[in-house]
Every structure is written in C-alpha cells, then in structure tokens.
Amino acid sequence: MGKITVGLISNDTVGKKMAGPGIRYVELTRHLARNPQLRVVLVAPLGTDISIAGASIRSFKISSQRSIINQIKDIDVIISQNLKPFVARYAKKHNIIYIADLYDPMIIERMEHFRTTSARRQKNAFEHTYQDMLIQLNYADHILCASEKQKDLYIGILSGLGMITPATYLDDPTLEKFISIVPFGFSGQPIKKFYGDPVGKKFPTIGPDDKVVLWGGGIWSWFDAMSPVRAVEKISHHRQDIKLLFMGVHHPGGNAQVTGAISDILDYCRKRKLLDRCIFFNFGWTPYEERVQYLQRATIGISTHYDNLETRFSFRTRFLDYLWANLPIVCTKGDALADLIERHGLGRVVGYKDINSIAFAIEQLVDQPKLRGQIKLNIAKLKTQFYWSKIVEHLAELILDGKLKSRSVKGWQSFLLLGRFYAKALKERYGK
C-alpha cells in the first residue's frame, strides 16, 4: 500500500510571522510529516517564507477557489478549518476525505467580533459564517475540536440539524467515530535559552530585575486587555518593578480588525503616562521563532476576557506557550483552559473585569518564588499531553486506521452550496 497524501489547507498567514491558525497548520504539518506512512502537503495563502522538513508547501490565491482546487488534485485526505463551497464539492465528487478542523467556533467568534458594527453588517457576517459552518458540517467526514465543551457544542448543532439520527446513534453512541478532540499544542523540546536580555534591549525601560507580565498574543476585540493594564497601573502606585508587556498588536496578515480595541488602550496609557513606564507594546507582530525571547524573560503569562459565549467555547492558544515556558498563568474564569488551570494549580483564576483580584494575583505570584516553583512542578506533570507529537499521534492514527470514508451528501445539502442564501451572504459580506 502506498503512502496516504494529506493536504492541510490553511486559511491564515503561514510564515515567519503567524497567528494561532497559521501556527497550528505549520505544527500539524511538521509532525504529520514525520510519519513514514504519510505524504504531507501544506496548502497556504501566497507569501509563505518558510520550509518544513519532510513536507511540501503549495500556495493559493485567497480570492480563487479554483486556485485551491488546482493544489489538491492528488490529495487523499484534506484537513481545513473552512473548506470553501466549490472546493468542498470537488472533494466530495472525487472521494477525497474531509476532516473539518473546527477548533475555533467561528459562528460565535464572529458575533463577538462584529458586535460594535451596524446591524446590517452583523447580520451579513452572521449569515455568511453560519452558511460556512453548515458547509463544513454537511461535508465533513470527521470533525476535530479542541475541548469537551466544544464537542458538546457541535453535538448540539448536529442534533439541531437532524444529523444525529437513530441509525448514527446506534452505530456510534459516543460520536467518537465522527468527532475527535485535537487541541492546540506546543513543542516537546525545552524552551531555547537566550543569553543576555533581548527584550531589555528592545525596551530599555524594562530593567534586568523587573518582573514581566506577558500578554502573549494579539489584542483582539473579545479580549479584556484593559483590566490587566489597570491592574498594573494600580500596582505601579506602590512599586515600580512589575511591567506588563503586550507581545503582539496587529495581525501578521495585515488585518486591522482590532484597531478600536488597541487605540482605546493606547489612549488610556498615554493619558495616564503609563506607556513605556509600566505598560509596553511590541507593535507589529513577533516572529514565531523569536517569541521564546519573550517567554523566557517573563515571570507570569496573562490572558483576560469577557463573560460571553466566545469565552465559554474558546481554547486560548496563547496559554499553551505559557505552559511550554513553565509560566504561572493569571486568567479570567469561564473557558476550558481556565478550568484546567484551577483544577491543576497552574496559576490564578480571577473574575471578569476584577482589577483588584488581577493585581493581587500578579503580586502574589511575583513575590512568592516557592509558589511559582510549585506551579512549575504542576505544569511539568501535565504538559506532556499537549506536546504536538502526542496530539498528532492521534490524528495520524485516525487517518491511517482505514475507517474514515467519504460520506455521501444529500441533494438538499448540495443545494446549500449554490443557493441564493449563500450567494447573498457572500455578496454582502463587506456590507456596511
């Protein structure tokens, strides 16, 4: 039997500067390529500036579905977050197995992202995202998600769509044949040691003895980045050795979607004279391989968010870098990883917008090295389950065990691809 060709289609930027989706597809590609029974291809938007040992990288034009189809004609199994409609139809017509990677519930994320826009824009964005989700669920031969909470979400949606029938239930009462938990991960290799202080060189106001609280990713609209700013401001009234550093600001693909959230925080920091005193921003985006400089320099990793559905079903990928670097974590409650942190003693979980609790947690972790040491021991006991090698081991078994088959799609489901509903949503996607 020849090798199975697996094509991972990334809809986000892949290169030296990447956000979560790009990182996920590079790491899945890298680790799947180490399996001698697989031939692995990463299909990514134009502009890729990296190579991956053992895998090939092909490019496509984001605006052209035909461009994607041209790159998958020799593929046996596709893994993608969002397979476009004509690509999905091509895959089904040619018996290509489709694994829908739904680790980021976009139907909820988009509602949070567009919540401050006009009602018409919110409606159009929702219709487009909802239609995309229907395409993935109807055409998927298998679904990947990141947590038990997400699995419950997709089981609920599938039930509402009538896709869980007595026949499917009797065949698979747990739905494990159709849905697998494949979370985000991190390297099994120890974090690289840097000599000197690269972060201190870039931000001279951060002294060698200062304690860095690291915000390890972008400032998206669904994050509560203001509360840590106000917590560190509160701390700065009685001590000057604690600094909050935002590792990235704008999306590496040039997406300016969070300009409002960033400008509000910058305005606040400038008015209060916090900028480059106790609050620091790395404008642009930190290259993937250079992020270890920030992780190594940090004392604490932080991530705070709001009380909403996006939080409930999220899987904060930046937390995985914190665990990789053995950093105690301060975060707000409500998501799967906050539950994990609280259950296993990996940091401190606080309430929503609770500035006093955030400030207390930061100072407690900074001032108690024994506590930090115990947290690092707790992280060491847990972290192996998040190694990319471990995560991809399950995915490779899923692909190789021969049980995945290309499902047939009913006529009414195929109609969703070309119906006026989808055409209208696509046309008005960028409506005001």
VEXFI-432629 format. One record per residue (C-alpha): x, y, z; residue in one letter. Coordinates in steps of 0.25 Angstrom, whole numbers, padded with zeros to 4 digits, always signed. Each point is the difference from the previous one (the first is absolute). Example, Ala and Ser with C-alpha at 12.3 -4.5 7.8 and 13.67 -1.06 7.14 Angstrom:
// VEXFI-432629
+0049-0018+0031A/+0006+0014-0002S/
***
This chain:
// VEXFI-432629
+0000+0000+0000M/+0005+0014-0004G/+0001+0012+0009K/-0012+0008+0003I/+0001+0014-0005T/-0006+0010+0011V/-0002+0015-0004G/-0002+0010+0011L/-0006+0013-0006I/+0003+0012+0009S/-0009+0012-0002N/+0009+0009+0008D/+0014+0005-0002T/+0011-0010+0001V/+0015+0005+0001G/+0010+0005+0010K/-0011+0009+0006K/-0013-0008+0003M/-0012+0001+0009A/-0007-0012+0006G/-0006-0007-0012P/+0013+0001-0008G/+0008-0006+0011I/-0010-0011+0002R/+0001-0004-0015Y/+0015+0001+0000V/+0002-0009+0012E/-0011-0010-0005L/+0008-0001-0013T/+0013-0001+0007R/-0003-0011+0009H/-0009-0008-0010L/+0011+0001-0010A/+0009-0008+0010R/-0009-0012-0002N/+0006-0009-0011P/-0014-0005-0005Q/-0005+0014-0003L/+0004+0010-0012R/-0004+0014+0006V/-0003+0013-0008V/-0002+0013+0006L/-0009+0009-0009V/+0001+0014+0005A/-0003+0014-0005P/+0010+0007-0009L/+0012+0006+0007G/+0005-0012+0008T/+0015+0002+0004D/+0003-0012+0008I/+0003-0015-0003S/-0004-0013+0007I/+0009-0012+0001A/-0007-0012-0007G/-0012+0008-0005A/-0002+0008-0013S/-0007+0014+0001I/-0009+0005-0011R/-0007+0013-0002S/-0013+0005-0004F/-0007+0014-0002K/-0010+0002+0011I/-0010+0006-0010S/+0000-0012-0009S/-0007-0014+0004Q/+0006-0005-0014R/+0014+0003+0005S/-0003-0009+0012I/-0006-0011-0008I/+0013+0000-0009N/+0008-0003+0012Q/-0008-0012+0005I/-0002-0009-0012K/+0010-0010+0006D/-0005+0001+0014I/-0007-0012+0008D/-0003+0007+0013V/-0003+0015+0002I/+0001+0007+0013I/-0005+0014+0001S/-0007+0010+0009Q/-0009+0005-0011N/-0001-0007-0013L/-0006+0009-0011K/-0013-0005-0007P/+0005-0003-0013F/+0012-0007+0006V/-0009-0008+0009A/-0008-0004-0012R/+0013-0004-0008Y/+0005-0008+0012A/-0013-0008+0002K/-0001-0002-0015K/+0014-0006-0001H/-0002-0008+0013N/+0010+0008+0008I/-0001-0002+0015I/-0003+0013+0007Y/+0004+0002+0015I/-0006+0014+0004A/+0009+0006+0011D/-0011+0008+0008L/+0009+0003+0012Y/-0004+0015-0001D/-0015+0001+0000P/-0001+0011-0010M/-0015+0002+0001I/+0002+0005+0014I/+0013+0008-0002E/-0006+0008-0012R/-0012+0004+0008M/+0010+0006+0011E/+0009+0006-0011H/-0011+0007-0007F/-0008+0004+0012R/+0003+0015-0001T/-0003+0001-0015T/-0013+0004-0006S/-0012-0010+0001A/+0001-0003-0015R/+0015-0003+0001R/-0003-0009+0012Q/-0011-0007-0008K/+0008-0002-0013N/+0012-0005+0008A/-0008-0010+0008F/-0007-0005-0012E/+0013-0002-0008H/+0007-0007+0012T/-0013-0009+0003Y/+0000-0004-0014Q/+0015-0004+0000D/-0003-0008+0013M/-0011-0008-0007L/+0009-0003-0012I/+0011-0005+0010Q/-0010-0009+0008L/-0007-0005-0012N/+0012-0004-0008Y/+0009-0004+0011A/+0004-0015+0001D/+0006+0003+0014H/+0000+0012+0009I/+0012+0005+0009L/-0003+0009+0012C/+0009+0005+0012A/-0008-0004+0013S/-0011-0008+0006E/-0008+0013+0000K/+0002+0002-0015Q/-0004-0014-0002K/-0013+0002+0007D/-0003+0013-0008L/+0002-0008-0013Y/-0009-0011+0004I/-0011+0010+0004G/+0001+0006-0014I/+0001-0013-0007L/-0013-0004+0008S/-0007+0012-0004G/+0003-0002-0015L/-0005-0014+0001G/+0013-0006-0003M/+0000-0009+0012I/-0010-0011-0003T/-0004-0013+0007P/+0009-0007-0010A/+0012+0009+0002T/-0002-0001+0015Y/-0001-0015+0000L/+0012-0001-0008D/+0008+0009+0009D/-0007+0004+0013P/+0012+0009+0004T/+0002+0006-0013L/+0015-0003+0001E/+0001-0005-0014K/-0005+0014-0005F/+0006+0010+0010I/+0014+0000+0006S/+0006+0009+0010I/+0013+0005-0006V/+0004+0013+0007P/+0011+0010-0002F/+0014-0004+0005G/+0015+0003+0002F/+0014-0006-0003S/+0005-0011+0008G/+0013+0006+0000Q/+0005+0009+0012P/-0001+0015-0003I/+0012+0006-0006K/+0009+0007+0009K/+0004+0014-0004F/+0013+0007+0006Y/-0001+0015+0004G/-0014+0007-0001D/-0005+0002-0014P/-0013+0005+0006V/+0007+0010+0009G/+0008+0005-0013K/-0013+0003-0007K/-0007+0006+0012F/+0011+0007+0008P/-0009+0005+0011T/-0002-0015+0004I/+0011-0002+0010G/+0007-0014+0002P/-0006-0002+0013D/-0014+0004-0004D/-0011-0010+0000K/-0007-0001-0014V/-0015-0004-0001V/-0001-0005-0014L/-0013+0002-0009W/+0005-0011-0010G/-0008+0004-0013G/-0009+0010-0007G/-0010+0009+0006I/-0013-0005-0006W/-0013+0006+0003S/-0005-0011+0008W/+0011+0001+0010F/+0000+0009+0012D/+0013+0006-0001A/-0003+0013+0008M/-0002-0008+0013S/+0015-0004+0001P/+0004+0014-0004V/-0008+0006+0011R/+0005-0011+0010A/+0015+0003-0003V/-0003+0015+0001E/-0006-0003+0013K/+0013-0007+0004I/+0009+0011-0005S/-0006+0009+0011H/+0009-0007+0010H/+0010-0008-0008R/+0008+0002-0013Q/+0005-0014-0003D/-0012-0006-0007I/-0002+0002-0015K/-0011-0004-0009L/+0005-0003-0014L/-0009-0003-0012F/+0008-0009-0009M/-0008+0003-0013G/-0010+0010-0004V/-0005-0001-0015H/-0002-0013-0007H/+0011-0005-0008P/-0008+0000-0013G/-0002+0015+0001G/-0014-0002+0006N/-0004+0013+0007A/-0013-0006+0006Q/+0004+0004+0014V/+0004+0015-0002T/-0011+0005+0009G/+0004-0009+0012A/+0014+0003-0002I/-0002+0015-0001S/-0009+0001+0012D/+0012-0007+0009I/+0010+0009-0007L/-0008+0013+0003D/-0002-0005+0015Y/+0015-0003+0001C/+0004+0014-0006R/-0009+0008+0009K/+0004-0007+0012R/+0015+0000-0003K/+0001-0015+0000L/+0006-0002-0013L/+0015-0005+0000D/-0001+0002+0015R/-0007-0012+0005C/-0008-0004-0013I/+0007-0004-0012F/-0004-0004-0014F/+0007-0007-0011N/-0006+0006-0012F/-0001-0009-0012G/+0001-0015+0002W/+0011-0008+0007T/+0006-0011-0010P/-0004-0014+0005Y/+0014-0005+0003E/+0003+0013+0007E/-0012-0001+0010R/+0009-0008+0009V/+0008+0012+0004Q/-0013+0006+0006Y/-0004-0013+0006L/+0014-0002+0007Q/+0000+0014+0005R/-0014+0000+0006A/-0003-0004+0014T/-0015-0001-0002I/-0009-0003-0012G/-0014+0007+0000I/-0013+0000-0008S/-0013+0006+0003T/-0013+0000-0007H/-0015+0003+0002Y/-0012-0008+0005D/-0006-0004-0013N/-0002-0013-0009L/+0013+0003-0007E/+0007-0002+0013T/-0008-0013+0003R/+0004-0007-0012F/+0014+0006-0003S/+0013-0007+0001F/+0010+0011+0003R/+0012-0005-0008T/+0010+0010+0007R/-0002-0008+0013F/+0008-0011-0007L/+0012+0008-0002D/-0001+0004+0015Y/+0000-0015+0004L/+0011-0003-0009W/+0009+0011+0007A/-0005-0005+0014N/-0006+0014+0002L/-0011+0002+0011P/-0012+0005-0006I/-0010+0011+0004V/-0013-0001-0007C/-0015+0002+0001T/-0010-0011+0002K/-0009-0006-0010G/+0007-0008-0010D/+0006-0014-0001A/+0014+0004+0003L/-0004+0008+0012A/-0007-0012+0005D/+0013-0008-0002L/+0009+0011+0007I/-0009+0000+0012E/-0001-0015+0001R/+0015-0003-0001H/+0005+0012+0007G/+0007+0007-0012L/-0002+0014+0004G/-0011+0009+0005R/-0014+0001-0006V/-0008+0013+0003V/-0014+0006-0003G/-0003+0008-0012Y/+0005+0015+0000K/+0005-0002+0014D/+0011+0009+0000I/+0003-0001+0015N/+0001-0016-0001S/+0009+0001-0012I/+0009+0010+0007A/+0000-0009+0012F/+0003-0013-0008A/+0012+0007-0007I/+0006+0005+0013E/-0002-0014+0007Q/+0007-0007-0012L/+0011+0010-0001V/+0003+0000+0015D/-0001-0015+0003Q/+0011-0008-0007P/-0004-0012+0007K/-0014+0001-0005L/+0006+0002-0014R/+0009-0012+0002G/-0012-0009+0004Q/-0008+0005-0012I/+0011-0004-0009K/+0000-0014+0005L/-0015-0001-0002N/+0002+0005-0014I/+0011-0010-0003A/-0009-0012+0005K/-0011+0005-0010L/+0007+0006-0012K/+0004-0013-0008T/-0015-0002-0004Q/+0001+0013-0008F/+0013-0004-0008Y/-0003+0002-0015W/+0007-0014-0001S/-0011-0006+0009K/-0012+0008-0006I/+0004-0004-0015V/+0002-0015+0004E/-0015-0001+0002H/-0002+0008-0013L/+0009-0009-0008A/-0007-0013+0006E/-0013+0006-0004L/+0005+0002-0015I/+0007-0014-0001L/-0010-0009+0007D/-0008-0001-0013G/-0013+0003+0007K/-0002+0014-0006L/-0009-0001-0012K/-0005+0011-0009S/-0015+0002+0004R/-0011+0003-0011S/-0007+0013+0001V/-0015+0001-0003K/-0005+0009-0011G/-0006+0010+0009W/+0013+0002+0007Q/+0008+0002-0013S/-0011+0010-0003F/+0006+0008+0012L/+0013+0003-0008L/-0007+0007-0012L/-0013+0005+0007G/-0003+0015-0001R/+0001+0001+0015F/+0015-0003-0001Y/+0002+0009-0012A/-0007+0011+0007K/+0009-0001+0013A/+0012-0001-0009L/-0003+0012-0008K/-0004+0009+0013E/+0012-0006+0008R/+0006+0014+0001Y/-0013+0008+0000G/-0001+0012+0010K/
***
